[in-house]
């Protein structure tokens, strides 16, 4: 954790999406297309400034081919 910065659930989720996306060598645009989202919305999710609905989370999980734990775990704890 960066000193003084609290990792809220939207920030943790967004960082995990970004980490998984880059591990798959996907651009924001290509992941957004696979998940049927706009690139701008995906960018906001990754930044932790937007909280996705459960339907959007399911779409991202399918597009990334990952587990629920990979999406939600806080690896900095």
Secondary structure, 3 states (H helix, E strand, C coil): CCCCCCCCHHHHHHHHHHHHHHHCCCCHHHHHHHCCCCHHHHHHHHHCCCCCCHHHHHHHHHHHCCCHHHHHCCCCC
